[in-house]
Amino acid sequence: MTSETLRNVVRLGWDVGGAHVKLAAFGRDGRLKAVRIAACPVWKGATHLHEAIRTLRAEFPGDAASAVTMTAEVADLWPDRRAGVVGTAAILIEELGTAPLALFAGPEGFVPATEAAAHADMIGSANWYATAAVLAHLLPGGVLIDIGSTTSDLIPFSASRVAARGFTDAQRLANNELVYAGVVRTPVMALAEAAPWGGRWLPLMAEHYATTADVHRLTGELSEMADLHPSADGGAKSEEASARRLLRMVGQDFTPQVLPAARALARYFAEEQLHRLSRAFDGVASAGPEETDLIVGAGVGRFLAARLAERRNLAYLDLAQVLTDDENLAREAADCAPAVAVGLLAAALTED
């Protein structure tokens, strides 16, 4: 980003999560100018959230307005979700409050950060709604599948309407619209009870030996931008280290000779994750009166959404083709879709 572009930034869209903070910067012309992401382990303490927001904010003009959506309230730093919304809002006010600041409250639109307590139920974990709302105004209908580091959202939308049946996390879990599996932080033991090895099915060890980041590193599909958190053992993120961690799940040790078998094991777990998404998609699609013919993929794990669309013989649209016409920012915009979406929604409200 050039210094001239930096000076022209007037609006910031934020997706403040429990594991990452994502930011999208927009210029006076309304176009996306930059996308940023920082790892932020909120569960380790509020200091991490302060530092991540402050570091990302420092790059941009002090008078740039901020529009924020959040999921940080679900981190176990807070005693409950409501306290998390209020606590996160207080941090946002401290770090961003010298310029205009609004919180996204789903179908209620934007509310002042100082009124977070009164709108806590709608503010919490509404980031998926922002992305789906943008799509609903651009496309006739489909299912948004946003696969991140920790979770996957499956959100049906139609012309001018977000068609999700649930809104809270509990409701969305019950309606197959939220799957607690992502492509980086999910423990492998959450994907399956057993895995094939040496001609037998071996029960998985109930240990946090490996994560889905190890799986998707070994399949060659995980981007470096997505892989910001430490590995399960705090070790290297090489192919060998990933294979060693994954093999521990079935009680095996790494040697160079078993690397091909470790890759095959990774493919199995990737298939298991895709199967979970496929079942959730069937549940979501079955609720609508019309057949779903379009999947829109977002998030760092959208390669799984593309694979699902291919296997179902459905049309697939990468959100990178929708959120910006700047090819240099398209991939990052799709990786951080809610941050971009909430910035676009805030801009549309200002124009109105």
C-alpha positions as CSV (number, residue, x, y, z in Angstrom):
1,M,0.0,0.0,0.0
2,T,1.5,3.4,-1.0
3,S,1.5,6.4,1.3
4,E,-1.1,8.1,-1.0
5,T,-3.4,5.1,-0.8
6,L,-2.9,5.1,3.0
7,R,-4.0,8.7,3.3
8,N,-7.2,8.0,1.3
9,V,-8.5,5.3,3.7
10,V,-11.7,6.5,5.3
11,R,-13.4,3.4,6.5
12,L,-12.2,0.2,8.3
13,G,-14.2,-3.0,8.4
14,W,-13.3,-5.4,11.3
15,D,-14.0,-9.0,12.1
16,V,-12.8,-9.4,15.7
17,G,-12.6,-13.1,16.4
18,G,-11.5,-15.3,19.2
19,A,-8.5,-16.5,17.2
20,H,-7.8,-13.8,14.6
21,V,-8.5,-10.1,14.0
22,K,-9.2,-9.2,10.4
23,L,-9.3,-5.8,8.9
24,A,-10.4,-4.4,5.5
25,A,-9.6,-0.8,4.6
26,F,-11.6,1.2,2.1
27,G,-10.8,4.5,0.3
28,R,-12.7,7.6,-0.4
29,D,-13.8,6.1,-3.7
30,G,-15.5,3.2,-1.8
31,R,-13.0,0.6,-3.1
32,L,-11.1,-1.9,-1.1
33,K,-7.5,-0.8,-0.5
34,A,-6.0,-3.3,1.9
35,V,-6.7,-6.4,3.9
36,R,-4.9,-7.4,7.1
37,I,-5.1,-10.3,9.5
38,A,-3.4,-11.0,12.8
39,A,-3.4,-14.0,15.1
40,C,-5.1,-13.2,18.4
41,P,-5.5,-15.9,21.1
42,V,-8.2,-14.0,23.0
43,W,-8.6,-17.0,25.4
44,K,-5.1,-16.2,26.8
45,G,-6.2,-12.7,27.9
46,A,-7.6,-9.4,26.8
47,T,-4.1,-8.0,26.3
48,H,-3.8,-10.0,23.1
49,L,-7.0,-8.4,21.7
50,H,-5.8,-4.9,22.7
51,E,-2.4,-5.5,21.0
52,A,-3.9,-7.0,17.8
53,I,-6.4,-4.2,17.3
54,R,-3.8,-1.5,18.2
55,T,-1.2,-2.9,15.8
56,L,-3.6,-3.2,12.9
57,R,-5.2,0.2,13.5
58,A,-1.8,2.0,13.6
59,E,-1.3,1.7,9.9
60,F,-4.3,3.8,8.9
61,P,-5.5,7.4,9.4
62,G,-6.7,8.2,12.9
63,D,-10.0,9.6,11.7
64,A,-11.0,6.5,9.7
65,A,-14.4,5.2,10.8
66,S,-14.7,1.6,12.0
67,A,-17.5,-0.9,11.5
68,V,-17.0,-4.0,13.6
69,T,-18.5,-7.5,13.7
70,M,-17.3,-10.0,16.3
71,T,-17.0,-13.5,17.5
72,A,-14.5,-12.9,20.2
73,E,-17.3,-13.0,22.8
74,V,-17.3,-16.8,22.7
75,A,-13.7,-17.1,23.9
76,D,-13.5,-18.6,27.4
77,L,-11.9,-15.4,28.6
78,W,-15.5,-14.3,29.4
79,P,-17.9,-15.9,31.8
80,D,-20.7,-15.9,29.1
81,R,-21.5,-14.5,25.7
82,R,-23.2,-11.4,26.9
83,A,-20.2,-10.5,29.0
84,G,-18.0,-11.2,26.1
85,V,-19.9,-8.8,23.8
86,V,-19.8,-6.0,26.4
87,G,-16.1,-6.7,27.3
88,T,-15.1,-6.8,23.6
89,A,-17.0,-3.6,23.0
90,A,-15.2,-1.9,25.8
91,I,-11.8,-2.8,24.3
92,L,-13.0,-1.6,20.9
93,I,-14.1,1.7,22.4
94,E,-10.7,2.1,24.1
95,E,-8.7,1.3,20.9
96,L,-10.9,2.7,18.2
97,G,-13.3,5.1,19.9
98,T,-11.5,8.3,18.9
99,A,-13.1,8.0,15.5
100,P,-16.7,6.9,14.5
101,L,-17.3,3.4,15.7
102,A,-20.3,1.1,15.1
103,L,-21.0,-2.5,15.9
104,F,-22.8,-4.8,13.5
105,A,-26.0,-6.3,15.0
106,G,-27.2,-8.6,12.1
107,P,-30.7,-7.8,11.0
108,E,-30.8,-4.8,13.4
109,G,-28.0,-3.1,11.4
110,F,-25.4,-1.0,13.1
111,V,-25.5,0.2,16.7
112,P,-23.2,2.5,18.7
113,A,-20.5,0.6,20.6
114,T,-21.8,2.3,23.8
115,E,-25.1,0.4,23.3
116,A,-23.5,-3.1,23.1
117,A,-25.2,-4.4,26.2
118,A,-28.7,-3.6,24.9
119,H,-28.0,-5.4,21.6
120,A,-25.7,-8.2,22.8
121,D,-27.8,-11.0,21.5
122,M,-27.7,-9.7,18.0
123,I,-24.1,-8.5,18.0
124,G,-22.5,-11.7,19.1
125,S,-21.2,-14.0,16.3
126,A,-23.1,-12.1,13.6
127,N,-20.1,-12.0,11.2
128,W,-21.6,-14.7,8.9
129,Y,-24.7,-12.5,8.5
130,A,-22.7,-9.6,7.1
131,T,-21.2,-11.7,4.3
132,A,-24.6,-13.4,3.5
133,A,-26.3,-10.0,3.4
134,V,-23.9,-8.6,0.9
135,L,-24.4,-11.7,-1.3
136,A,-28.1,-11.5,-1.0
137,H,-28.0,-8.1,-2.7
138,L,-25.7,-9.3,-5.5
139,L,-26.9,-12.8,-6.5
140,P,-30.3,-14.4,-7.0
141,G,-29.6,-17.2,-4.5
142,G,-27.4,-20.0,-3.3
143,V,-25.6,-21.3,-0.2
144,L,-22.6,-19.4,1.2
145,I,-20.0,-21.8,2.6
146,D,-17.4,-19.9,4.6
147,I,-14.7,-22.2,6.0
148,G,-12.3,-20.6,8.4
149,S,-9.6,-21.8,10.8
150,T,-12.0,-23.0,13.4
151,T,-15.6,-23.2,12.1
152,S,-17.6,-23.5,8.9
153,D,-20.7,-21.5,8.1
154,L,-23.4,-22.8,5.6
155,I,-25.8,-19.9,5.0
156,P,-28.6,-20.0,2.4
157,F,-29.5,-16.7,0.8
158,S,-31.9,-15.5,-1.8
159,A,-32.5,-12.2,-3.6
160,S,-32.3,-9.5,-0.9
161,R,-32.7,-12.0,2.0
162,V,-30.5,-14.0,4.3
163,A,-32.5,-17.3,4.5
164,A,-30.8,-18.8,7.5
165,R,-33.1,-20.6,9.9
166,G,-30.9,-19.9,13.0
167,F,-29.2,-16.9,14.3
168,T,-27.5,-17.8,17.6
169,D,-24.7,-20.4,17.6
170,A,-26.9,-22.9,19.3
171,Q,-29.7,-22.4,16.7
172,R,-27.3,-22.6,13.8
173,L,-25.7,-25.8,15.1
174,A,-29.1,-27.3,15.3
175,N,-29.9,-26.3,11.8
176,N,-26.6,-27.5,10.2
177,E,-25.7,-23.9,9.4
178,L,-22.7,-24.0,11.8
179,V,-20.1,-26.8,11.7
180,Y,-17.4,-26.7,14.4
181,A,-14.6,-27.7,12.1
182,G,-12.1,-25.5,10.3
183,V,-8.9,-26.1,8.3
184,V,-6.3,-25.0,11.0
185,R,-7.2,-25.2,14.6
186,T,-9.6,-28.2,14.8
187,P,-8.2,-31.2,16.7
188,V,-8.0,-34.2,14.4
189,M,-9.7,-36.4,17.0
190,A,-12.9,-34.3,16.3
191,L,-13.1,-35.5,12.7
192,A,-13.3,-39.3,13.2
193,E,-13.3,-42.0,15.8
194,A,-10.9,-44.3,13.8
195,A,-8.7,-44.2,10.8
196,P,-7.4,-46.8,8.3
197,W,-3.8,-48.0,8.9
198,G,-2.0,-51.1,7.7
199,G,-5.2,-52.8,6.6
200,R,-7.0,-52.2,9.8
201,W,-9.1,-49.5,11.4
202,L,-7.3,-48.0,14.4
203,P,-9.1,-46.0,17.0
204,L,-7.7,-42.5,17.3
205,M,-5.9,-41.4,20.4
206,A,-7.9,-38.9,22.4
207,E,-5.0,-36.4,22.5
208,H,-4.4,-33.0,21.0
209,Y,-1.5,-34.4,19.0
210,A,-2.5,-32.9,15.6
211,T,-4.8,-30.4,14.1
212,T,-6.5,-29.9,10.7
213,A,-3.6,-27.7,9.8
214,D,-1.4,-30.8,9.7
215,V,-3.9,-32.5,7.5
216,H,-4.2,-29.8,5.0
217,R,-0.4,-29.1,5.0
218,L,0.1,-32.7,4.0
219,T,-2.5,-32.5,1.2
220,G,-0.8,-29.3,0.0
221,E,-3.9,-27.1,0.3
222,L,-3.3,-24.9,3.3
223,S,-2.0,-21.4,2.5
224,E,0.6,-19.7,4.7
225,M,-1.8,-16.8,5.3
226,A,-4.2,-19.2,7.0
227,D,-1.6,-20.9,9.1
228,L,-0.9,-18.2,11.8
229,H,-1.3,-20.2,15.1
230,P,1.3,-22.5,16.7
231,S,1.0,-26.2,15.8
232,A,-0.4,-28.6,18.4
233,D,3.1,-29.3,19.9
234,G,4.5,-25.9,19.2
235,G,6.9,-27.4,16.7
236,A,7.7,-26.8,13.1
237,K,5.2,-26.7,10.3
238,S,7.2,-28.7,7.8
239,E,5.8,-31.7,6.0
240,E,7.8,-34.0,8.2
241,A,6.7,-32.4,11.4
242,S,3.1,-32.4,10.3
243,A,3.3,-36.1,9.4
244,R,4.9,-36.9,12.8
245,R,2.0,-35.2,14.6
246,L,-0.6,-36.9,12.5
247,L,0.9,-40.3,12.9
248,R,0.8,-40.0,16.6
249,M,-3.0,-40.0,16.3
250,V,-2.9,-43.7,15.3
251,G,0.1,-44.6,17.6
252,Q,2.7,-44.6,14.9
253,D,6.2,-43.0,14.7
254,F,7.5,-41.1,11.8
255,T,10.2,-42.4,9.5
256,P,10.9,-41.2,5.9
257,Q,9.5,-44.5,4.6
258,V,6.0,-43.9,6.1
259,L,5.7,-40.4,4.6
260,P,3.5,-41.6,1.7
261,A,1.2,-43.4,4.2
262,A,1.0,-40.3,6.3
263,R,-0.1,-38.3,3.2
264,A,-2.8,-41.0,2.6
265,L,-3.9,-40.6,6.3
266,A,-4.2,-36.9,5.8
267,R,-6.3,-37.4,2.7
268,Y,-8.6,-39.7,4.7
269,F,-9.1,-37.0,7.4
270,A,-9.7,-34.3,4.7
271,E,-12.4,-36.6,3.2
272,E,-13.9,-37.0,6.7
273,Q,-14.1,-33.2,7.1
274,L,-15.6,-32.9,3.6
275,H,-18.2,-35.6,4.6
276,R,-19.2,-33.5,7.6
277,L,-19.7,-30.5,5.4
278,S,-21.6,-32.5,2.8
279,R,-24.0,-33.8,5.4
280,A,-24.5,-30.3,6.8
281,F,-25.1,-29.0,3.3
282,D,-27.8,-31.6,2.7
283,G,-29.5,-30.5,5.8
284,V,-29.4,-26.8,4.8
285,A,-30.4,-27.4,1.2
286,S,-33.4,-29.7,2.3
287,A,-35.0,-26.8,4.2
288,G,-35.6,-24.7,1.1
289,P,-38.5,-25.0,-1.4
290,E,-36.2,-24.9,-4.4
291,E,-33.2,-26.9,-5.3
292,T,-29.8,-25.3,-4.5
293,D,-27.7,-24.8,-7.6
294,L,-25.0,-22.5,-6.5
295,I,-22.3,-22.7,-3.8
296,V,-20.3,-19.5,-2.9
297,G,-17.0,-20.3,-1.2
298,A,-15.3,-18.0,1.3
299,G,-12.7,-18.3,4.0
300,V,-9.2,-19.8,4.0
301,G,-10.7,-23.3,3.7
302,R,-12.9,-22.6,0.7
303,F,-11.0,-25.2,-1.3
304,L,-13.3,-27.7,0.5
305,A,-16.4,-25.7,-0.6
306,A,-15.1,-25.9,-4.2
307,R,-14.6,-29.6,-3.9
308,L,-18.1,-30.1,-2.6
309,A,-19.6,-28.1,-5.4
310,E,-17.7,-30.2,-8.0
311,R,-18.8,-33.5,-6.5
312,R,-22.4,-32.3,-6.4
313,N,-22.2,-31.0,-10.0
314,L,-23.2,-27.6,-8.7
315,A,-22.1,-24.2,-9.9
316,Y,-19.3,-22.7,-7.8
317,L,-18.4,-19.1,-7.3
318,D,-15.3,-18.1,-5.4
319,L,-16.0,-15.0,-3.3
320,A,-12.7,-13.6,-4.5
321,Q,-14.5,-12.8,-7.7
322,V,-17.2,-10.8,-5.9
323,L,-15.8,-8.6,-3.2
324,T,-13.3,-6.6,-5.2
325,D,-12.1,-6.0,-8.7
326,D,-8.5,-5.6,-7.5
327,E,-6.8,-8.9,-8.4
328,N,-4.1,-8.3,-5.9
329,L,-6.6,-8.2,-3.0
330,A,-9.2,-10.7,-4.2
331,R,-7.8,-13.8,-2.5
332,E,-7.3,-12.0,0.8
333,A,-10.7,-10.4,0.6
334,A,-12.3,-13.8,0.3
335,D,-10.1,-15.1,3.2
336,C,-11.4,-12.3,5.4
337,A,-14.9,-12.0,3.9
338,P,-16.8,-10.7,7.0
339,A,-14.4,-7.9,7.5
340,V,-14.8,-6.8,3.9
341,A,-18.6,-7.3,4.0
342,V,-19.2,-5.3,7.2
343,G,-17.2,-2.4,5.6
344,L,-19.3,-2.6,2.5
345,L,-22.5,-2.6,4.5
346,A,-21.4,0.4,6.5
347,A,-20.5,2.3,3.3
348,A,-23.9,1.5,1.8
349,L,-25.6,2.8,5.0
350,T,-23.6,6.0,4.8
351,E,-24.6,6.5,1.1
352,D,-28.2,6.0,1.9
